[in-house]
Amino acid sequence: MNIFSNAFLLVYAGLFPIVNPIGSAPLFLGLTEFCTTQQRNSLAFRVAFNSLLLLLGSMFIGSHVLEFFGISLPVVRIGGGLIVTAFGWKLLNSEPSQDAARADAAGVATVPESFYPLTMPLTVGPGSIAVAVGLGSQRPKNADLAHLLLLGGAALTGAIAIAITIYLCYRFAQRLVAMLGPSGTHVVIRLSAFIMVCIGIQILWSGWSALSGLAR
């Protein structure tokens, strides 16, 4: 049981800071501001489910996929850092479109796709995938079947806990930022987008540093 709890905490504590569902909640709310409450709640569930599948796939088969294509984790970080930076920059400079404003005035919601951009790269970005792949690659090579099943169950439980956290943060995102008002929410969205740009640059730099270290 101690092994299970340690593995669970390792997965949850390792993924939570980089997934950062609390910090992403204002961005989720900004991207779904023209949705109804029912549509936003449905999107929150689908994003959480998609995030669970991405994290599990990264943990259990991610390292094998990268090895098959000859891709290293530093390269994943560099490519992912570019994507996160570009997406954050787009959010930072985005303005409500006239079509969205007309849809809002007419009472018609503009519903974004649940996978892109809400799941990836907003929620589970390349940084989260790299962390999940790293966690999955740490499984012991010579462990017996019972030990592997225990570790796998702990990893599954940790990923499910992350998905539940994502759902709750996005499900109640409107309440989290309601006290800020429209102007405060706009400021928080812009600030979160700027932080996302910084995170993307940090992921890019960490990948470049790792590649530079391997080249020496």
Buried (B, 14 or more C-beta within 10 A) or exposed (E): EEEEEEBBEBBBEBBBEBBBBBBBBBBBBBBBBBBEEEBBBBBBBBBBBBBBBBBBBBBBEBBEEBEEEEEBBBBBBBBBBBBBBEBBBEBBEEEEEEEBEEBBEEEEBBBBEBBEBBBBBBBBBBBBBBBBBBBBBEBEEEEEEEEEEBBBEBBBBBBBBBBEBBBBBBBBBBEBBEEBEEEEBBEBBBEBBBBBBEBBBBBBEBBBEBBEEEEE
